[in-house]
Amino acid sequence: MRATINQKLTEMGERERLKELLRAKLTECGWRDQLKAYCKDVIKEKGLEHVTVEDLVVEITAKGRVLVPDSLKKELLQRIRAFLAQHAT
Amino acid sequence: MKMEEVSMSSLDNSKLEGVAQDILSDLVEDACLGVCFEVHRAVKQGYFFLDDTDQDSMREFEIVDQPGLDVFGQVYNQWKNKECVCPNCSRSIAASRFAPHLEKCLGMGRNSSRIANRRIVTGGNNTNNKSESDQEDNDDVNDNDWSYGAEKKAKKRKSDKNPNSPRRSKSFKHKSGMLGPRRRTDNQDGPHMLMNDEGFSQ
């Protein structure tokens, strides 16, 4: 069931729309800047020359998830639920 | 039957909720990865720390957020009420009127040349060549260009009468049609002045 839902999400363009919406809202609320500042700390710690993608990914995604404001999460969940209600059954 | 249906739907709901949460999680992770790749590229290409300077400079140029000041820390209405002394006539002028005053006073700027032109025209016609002493206050002179002669002659007499308060010449506000009382004593009408030689010498 999950596969079909995901497929529908992508096919109907809803996934892209949600992505864009999320990105815009995250930038608006300062999440991006916060995360970038955190990146600076991580990089200064690890050393500019030795930073790898893996390092960044591990640290950043963990922090990024935490930093997303609750209101934004709720908003997106509502949209997703609405989509599911319409197309999932 | 009903009980099963209820439990079935609640199961569905919790499943759906789980799916929704997963989707959200995917989206957030996408956004995070986007930032990661951007940052990593910036680091490797060397432009990540480009906009940073040393701490002292950062503090020096920080945005100012105080009442009465703009973001640069300047007082923005500092010269509203100040007065400036004109270097030409040594009068004390209000700051907002200073630039137009200088224009007239120094004889530069568009309007000043118009006044000068007019005076040249009537300067050869009138033996009484008393030019206006207060150049800069004659804003009314500059309002209408088409009827040189009538205005000038009438204006001359007015200014002879009132050299220090030319703004009282209200007749010049109705230049297009109505002629002031003064002009009726002349033998000329406003628009037709242009036909006469004396009104329009080239």
HADDOCK unambig.tbl for C-alpha pairs under 7 A between the chains (distance, minus, plus):
assign (segid A and resid 19 and name CA) (segid B and resid 27 and name CA) 6.15 0.50 0.50
assign (segid A and resid 23 and name CA) (segid B and resid 31 and name CA) 6.49 0.50 0.50
assign (segid A and resid 53 and name CA) (segid B and resid 40 and name CA) 6.31 0.50 0.50
assign (segid A and resid 56 and name CA) (segid B and resid 36 and name CA) 6.14 0.50 0.50
assign (segid A and resid 57 and name CA) (segid B and resid 33 and name CA) 6.65 0.50 0.50
assign (segid A and resid 57 and name CA) (segid B and resid 36 and name CA) 6.01 0.50 0.50
assign (segid A and resid 60 and name CA) (segid B and resid 32 and name CA) 6.73 0.50 0.50
assign (segid A and resid 60 and name CA) (segid B and resid 36 and name CA) 6.83 0.50 0.50
assign (segid A and resid 61 and name CA) (segid B and resid 29 and name CA) 6.39 0.50 0.50
assign (segid A and resid 61 and name CA) (segid B and resid 32 and name CA) 5.33 0.50 0.50
assign (segid A and resid 61 and name CA) (segid B and resid 33 and name CA) 6.89 0.50 0.50
assign (segid A and resid 64 and name CA) (segid B and resid 32 and name CA) 6.06 0.50 0.50
assign (segid A and resid 65 and name CA) (segid B and resid 28 and name CA) 6.69 0.50 0.50
assign (segid A and resid 77 and name CA) (segid B and resid 20 and name CA) 6.45 0.50 0.50
assign (segid A and resid 77 and name CA) (segid B and resid 24 and name CA) 6.79 0.50 0.50
assign (segid A and resid 80 and name CA) (segid B and resid 20 and name CA) 5.95 0.50 0.50
assign (segid A and resid 81 and name CA) (segid B and resid 20 and name CA) 6.28 0.50 0.50
